[in-house]
Amino acid sequence: MKVLFASSEVWPLIKTGGLGDVAYSLPHALQQQGMAVRIVLPAYQAVLKKLKSFEILGWLALSVAGKEYSVRILQTQHDKFSLPLWLVDCPALFDRAGNPYAHEEGYDWFDNSERFTLFSLAVARLGMDDLKINWKPDVVHTNDWQTGLVSAFLDQEADRPKRIFTIHNLAYGGYFPQQEFQRLQLPSQWWSSEGVEFYGNLSMIKAGIVYSDQVTTVSPSYAKEICTSEFGYGLAGVLQHRRYKLTGILNGIDPEAWNPQTDPLLPYHYSAKRRNPGKKKNKQALLESNKVEATKENLEAPLLGMVSRLVEQKGVDMIIEAIPQLLATSTANFFFIGTGHPHIEGQLLKLSQQHPQRIMVSIEYSEAKAHLLEAGCDLFMMPSRFEPCGLNQLYSLRYGTLPIVHRTGGLADTVIDAQFEDEKNKRINADATGFVFDIATASEFSTTVHRALAIFEQKKLWNQLQRTAMQQNFSWDKSALEYIQLYS
């Protein structure tokens, strides 16, 4: 079976979030199950700089917004990839600095609608083998709003491949005004409540939902949540009417990229059976990376970490509100890595200036530092208000860094709360892997942290939790088989 997997980002070439990780790991898992897979993404400037060589598969003449584009399709290999990578090369739209969606100064590219309309049209043409290279996919698998129009373009073809669309985060819908729909010169029949129209605007994510043969989300719980008004972002009715083709398939992780026994980004390795001294040495390295002295007191104190976009969705404001009380009533220290809303960044930096030995903040994203934080911390904070799947809690389980999560989406599907079965004998449930709370407030988060810290002091129970967490299997094997069943 041939699968064309389209994404606007793919690790390690370009990544802004979890989509980049999935777009790397899932295609490789599908390949291991016998699928013939090609990944296709835009030829961003940052991607081209990382490639040593490529070949030109062919050219596509594409018309978007009344402009004629001559687009090269490049095929390349990369050391990290065991399958071919295709690039849609249109310098006028993709050869620019910044990330896939925004300028270096942070604002969205003014022509995003045109950029991803062209990318979607190119993917659709590749799906019909317009290059005449004798490789027509059986399935075109698209991801999030940036590829939402692929299924709509393919809808115009009689002998089209199957269309699978995955929603990684419904909060980002690819919305543009009706004037933009008209400027792009998209087919007029698409403009209806049963098509791409959404409250008077163009919705690219709705196009993916409406025109695809199957729609998936990245966890079973999130598939249910997005059919409600609370999490549906106005699309709950659209999804409810299409529940027959909606499936939640849990994301996996790459067990080789995230393996504390072999991780090349860690200074010290460890395993589920032998966690120390490796884990404690990584803690020392993490503290020292932020110029905090790794005293015996600091090494024994619980260290709580977070790697995240610094936005309200991730619950960072809850943590900030809870920190003064947690500093006053515990020995806990905190380490944050990420970028996001300037107001939240400023609050964290202010806290770190007030408590430089207890609160460490790195306003950046560094893959190396993210791995070190996962290995060096004792607890990982992930109190997201909503979380389609989440990957960091899976990395944390793998590294024996117990997650504290809000019960939502994929967090609810992957973390089992530690509860006392016997208060007298201090026994907790054998399947526990972390700490879960039900109401997204600072007080509930704080209460759960204190519950975690109480178990942290009981080394026998803590060791049990760590072992159980690290023995969980969240590889892509099972999920890849579920996708193949949908493809078939």
NORLIN-V593954 format. One record per residue. N is the residue number from 1. RES is the residue in one letter. PSI is psi in radians with two decimals (NA if undefined). BURIAL is # if it has 9 or more other C-alpha atoms within 8 Angstrom, else .. Layout:
N,RES,PSI,BURIAL
N,RES,PSI,BURIAL
This chain:
1,M,2.31,.
2,K,2.31,#
3,V,2.17,#
4,L,2.02,#
5,F,1.98,#
6,A,2.29,#
7,S,2.65,#
8,S,-0.11,#
9,E,2.57,#
10,V,2.13,#
11,W,2.50,#
12,P,0.18,.
13,L,-0.78,#
14,I,2.35,#
15,K,2.31,#
16,T,-0.25,.
17,G,-2.79,.
18,G,-0.49,#
19,L,-0.72,#
20,G,-0.69,#
21,D,-0.79,#
22,V,-0.72,#
23,A,-0.27,#
24,Y,-0.86,#
25,S,-0.77,#
26,L,-0.83,#
27,P,-0.64,#
28,H,-0.63,#
29,A,-0.65,#
30,L,-0.70,#
31,Q,-0.70,#
32,Q,-0.38,.
33,Q,0.15,.
34,G,0.06,.
35,M,2.55,#
36,A,1.87,.
37,V,2.45,#
38,R,2.33,#
39,I,2.37,#
40,V,2.33,#
41,L,2.89,#
42,P,2.62,#
43,A,1.27,#
44,Y,2.74,#
45,Q,-0.78,#
46,A,-0.56,#
47,V,-0.83,#
48,L,-0.59,.
49,K,-0.39,.
50,K,-0.07,.
51,L,2.48,#
52,K,-0.64,.
53,S,2.87,.
54,F,2.89,#
55,E,2.67,.
56,I,1.99,#
57,L,-0.59,#
58,G,-3.01,.
59,W,2.53,#
60,L,2.32,#
61,A,1.94,.
62,L,2.43,#
63,S,2.08,.
64,V,2.28,#
65,A,0.64,.
66,G,0.12,.
67,K,2.55,.
68,E,2.12,.
69,Y,2.35,#
70,S,1.89,#
71,V,2.20,#
72,R,2.45,#
73,I,2.02,#
74,L,2.52,#
75,Q,2.35,#
76,T,2.90,#
77,Q,2.72,#
78,H,2.61,.
79,D,-0.56,.
80,K,-0.23,.
81,F,2.35,#
82,S,0.24,.
83,L,2.79,#
84,P,2.55,#
85,L,2.21,#
86,W,2.44,#
87,L,2.33,#
88,V,1.84,#
89,D,1.82,#
90,C,1.56,#
91,P,-0.62,.
92,A,-0.46,.
93,L,-0.45,.
94,F,-0.28,#
95,D,1.36,#
96,R,2.70,.
97,A,2.93,.
98,G,-3.10,.
99,N,3.14,#
100,P,-0.47,.
101,Y,-0.22,.
102,A,2.70,#
103,H,2.80,#
104,E,-0.47,.
105,E,-0.01,.
106,G,-0.28,.
107,Y,2.64,.
108,D,2.54,.
109,W,2.36,.
110,F,-0.40,.
111,D,0.50,.
112,N,-0.64,#
113,S,-0.73,#
114,E,-0.70,#
115,R,-0.83,#
116,F,-0.25,#
117,T,-0.79,#
118,L,-0.76,#
119,F,-0.78,#
120,S,-0.71,#
121,L,-0.71,#
122,A,-0.76,#
123,V,-0.74,#
124,A,-0.72,#
125,R,-0.68,#
126,L,-0.61,#
127,G,-0.38,#
128,M,0.17,#
129,D,0.80,#
130,D,-0.30,.
131,L,-0.22,#
132,K,0.80,.
133,I,0.19,.
134,N,0.67,.
135,W,1.53,.
136,K,2.12,#
137,P,2.63,#
138,D,-0.49,#
139,V,2.37,#
140,V,2.03,#
141,H,1.99,#
142,T,2.84,#
143,N,2.12,#
144,D,3.09,#
145,W,-0.50,#
146,Q,-0.36,#
147,T,0.22,#
148,G,-0.56,#
149,L,-0.18,#
150,V,-0.85,#
151,S,-0.61,#
152,A,-0.77,#
153,F,-0.72,#
154,L,-0.41,#
155,D,-0.36,#
156,Q,-0.06,.
157,E,2.37,.
158,A,-0.79,.
159,D,0.91,.
160,R,2.74,#
161,P,2.93,#
162,K,2.59,#
163,R,2.05,#
164,I,2.27,#
165,F,2.21,#
166,T,2.24,#
167,I,1.97,#
168,H,-0.55,#
169,N,1.91,.
170,L,-0.25,#
171,A,-0.38,.
172,Y,1.82,.
173,G,-0.08,#
174,G,1.04,#
175,Y,2.35,.
176,F,2.62,#
177,P,2.81,#
178,Q,-0.60,#
179,Q,-0.57,.
180,E,-0.68,#
181,F,-0.77,#
182,Q,-0.71,.
183,R,-0.65,#
184,L,-0.23,#
185,Q,0.79,#
186,L,2.74,.
187,P,2.24,.
188,S,-0.51,.
189,Q,-0.27,.
190,W,-0.40,#
191,W,1.52,#
192,S,2.95,.
193,S,-0.35,.
194,E,0.04,.
195,G,-2.19,#
196,V,-0.11,#
197,E,2.35,#
198,F,1.76,#
199,Y,0.80,.
200,G,0.03,.
201,N,2.87,#
202,L,2.27,#
203,S,1.96,#
204,M,-0.56,#
205,I,-0.58,#
206,K,-0.64,#
207,A,-0.77,#
208,G,-0.70,#
209,I,-0.80,#
210,V,-0.76,#
211,Y,-0.14,#
212,S,2.71,#
213,D,-0.57,.
214,Q,2.51,#
215,V,2.29,#
216,T,2.72,#
217,T,3.05,#
218,V,0.23,#
219,S,2.64,#
220,P,-0.71,#
221,S,-0.68,#
222,Y,-0.57,#
223,A,-0.61,#
224,K,-0.72,.
225,E,-0.68,#
226,I,-0.14,#
227,C,0.14,#
228,T,2.76,#
229,S,-0.50,#
230,E,-0.66,.
231,F,0.02,#
232,G,-0.16,#
233,Y,0.74,#
234,G,-0.13,.
235,L,0.15,#
236,A,-0.77,#
237,G,-0.73,.
238,V,-0.75,.
239,L,-0.68,#
240,Q,-0.70,.
241,H,-0.19,.
242,R,0.46,.
243,R,-0.44,.
244,Y,-0.39,.
245,K,0.28,.
246,L,2.20,#
247,T,2.44,#
248,G,2.06,#
249,I,2.11,#
250,L,2.32,#
251,N,2.66,#
252,G,-3.02,#
253,I,2.81,#
254,D,1.90,#
255,P,-0.24,.
256,E,-0.74,.
257,A,-0.56,.
258,W,1.39,#
259,N,1.90,#
260,P,-0.24,#
261,Q,-0.42,.
262,T,-0.03,.
263,D,2.00,#
264,P,-0.22,.
265,L,-0.06,.
266,L,2.41,#
267,P,-0.44,.
268,Y,2.40,.
269,H,2.75,#
270,Y,2.99,#
271,S,3.06,.
272,A,-0.64,#
273,K,-0.55,.
274,R,1.48,.
275,R,-0.56,#
276,N,2.59,.
277,P,-0.05,.
278,G,-0.80,#
279,K,-0.72,#
280,K,-0.59,#
281,K,-0.62,#
282,N,-0.60,#
283,K,-0.76,#
284,Q,-0.78,#
285,A,-0.65,#
286,L,-0.79,#
287,L,-0.81,#
288,E,-0.45,#
289,S,-0.36,.
290,N,0.34,.
291,K,0.61,.
292,V,2.23,#
293,E,2.25,.
294,A,1.18,#
295,T,2.88,.
296,K,-0.69,.
297,E,-0.77,.
298,N,-0.64,.
299,L,-0.55,#
300,E,-0.37,.
301,A,2.49,#
302,P,2.35,#
303,L,2.09,#
304,L,2.23,#
305,G,2.83,#
306,M,2.28,#
307,V,2.04,#
308,S,2.80,.
309,R,2.33,.
310,L,1.34,#
311,V,2.86,#
312,E,-0.59,.
313,Q,-0.66,.
314,K,-0.03,#
315,G,0.30,#
316,V,-0.63,#
317,D,-0.57,#
318,M,-0.77,#
319,I,-0.79,#
320,I,-0.73,#
321,E,-0.59,.
322,A,-0.38,#
323,I,-0.80,.
324,P,-0.75,.
325,Q,-0.68,.
326,L,-0.64,#
327,L,-0.66,#
328,A,-0.46,.
329,T,0.09,.
330,S,3.03,.
331,T,0.17,.
332,A,2.48,#
333,N,2.85,#
334,F,2.52,#
335,F,2.15,#
336,F,2.37,#
337,I,2.25,#
338,G,3.03,#
339,T,2.83,#
340,G,-2.35,#
341,H,2.23,.
342,P,-0.62,.
343,H,-0.74,.
344,I,-0.72,#
345,E,-0.77,#
346,G,-0.71,.
347,Q,-0.74,#
348,L,-0.73,#
349,L,-0.67,#
350,K,-0.75,.
351,L,-0.68,#
352,S,-0.55,#
353,Q,-0.61,.
354,Q,-0.55,.
355,H,1.15,.
356,P,-0.42,#
357,Q,-0.13,.
358,R,-0.38,#
359,I,2.05,#
360,M,2.34,#
361,V,2.28,#
362,S,1.78,#
363,I,1.42,#
364,E,2.99,.
365,Y,2.12,#
366,S,2.10,.
367,E,-0.72,.
368,A,-0.78,.
369,K,-0.56,#
370,A,-0.74,#
371,H,-0.73,#
372,L,-0.67,#
373,L,-0.75,#
374,E,-0.63,#
375,A,-0.59,#
376,G,-0.36,#
377,C,2.82,#
378,D,-0.62,#
379,L,2.59,#
380,F,2.22,#
381,M,2.17,#
382,M,1.13,#
383,P,0.79,#
384,S,2.44,#
385,R,-0.67,#
386,F,2.64,#
387,E,1.78,#
388,P,-0.89,#
389,C,-1.04,#
390,G,2.39,#
391,L,-0.52,#
392,N,-0.56,.
393,Q,-0.52,#
394,L,-0.72,#
395,Y,-0.74,#
396,S,-0.75,#
397,L,-0.75,#
398,R,-0.55,#
399,Y,0.13,#
400,G,0.44,#
401,T,1.75,#
402,L,2.23,#
403,P,2.48,#
404,I,1.99,#
405,V,2.70,#
406,H,2.45,#
407,R,1.57,#
408,T,2.62,#
409,G,-2.36,#
410,G,-0.38,#
411,L,-0.70,#
412,A,-0.51,#
413,D,-0.24,#
414,T,-0.30,.
415,V,2.23,#
416,I,2.16,#
417,D,2.42,#
418,A,2.09,#
419,Q,2.54,.
420,F,2.13,#
421,E,-0.45,.
422,D,1.74,.
423,E,-0.66,.
424,K,-0.83,.
425,N,0.10,.
426,K,0.98,.
427,R,2.33,#
428,I,2.86,#
429,N,2.40,#
430,A,-0.42,.
431,D,0.08,.
432,A,2.45,#
433,T,-0.05,#
434,G,-2.68,#
435,F,2.25,#
436,V,2.39,#
437,F,2.73,#
438,D,-0.45,.
439,I,2.20,.
440,A,1.36,#
441,T,2.80,.
442,A,-0.67,#
443,S,-0.69,.
444,E,-0.68,#
445,F,-0.82,#
446,S,-0.75,#
447,T,-0.71,.
448,T,-0.65,#
449,V,-0.80,#
450,H,-0.65,.
451,R,-0.71,.
452,A,-0.73,#
453,L,-0.55,#
454,A,-0.66,.
455,I,-0.57,#
456,F,-0.60,#
457,E,-0.28,.
458,Q,1.60,.
459,K,-0.56,.
460,K,-0.81,.
461,L,-0.70,#
462,W,-0.74,#
463,N,-0.67,.
464,Q,-0.81,.
465,L,-0.80,#
466,Q,-0.79,#
467,R,-0.82,#
468,T,-0.76,#
469,A,-0.78,#
470,M,-0.30,#
471,Q,-0.03,.
472,Q,2.56,.
473,N,1.84,.
474,F,0.62,.
475,S,2.99,#
476,W,-0.08,#
477,D,-0.94,.
478,K,-0.77,.
479,S,-0.67,#
480,A,-0.70,#
481,L,-0.63,#
482,E,-0.69,#
483,Y,-0.73,#
484,I,-0.64,#
485,Q,-0.71,.
486,L,-0.75,.
487,Y,-0.62,.
488,S,NA,.
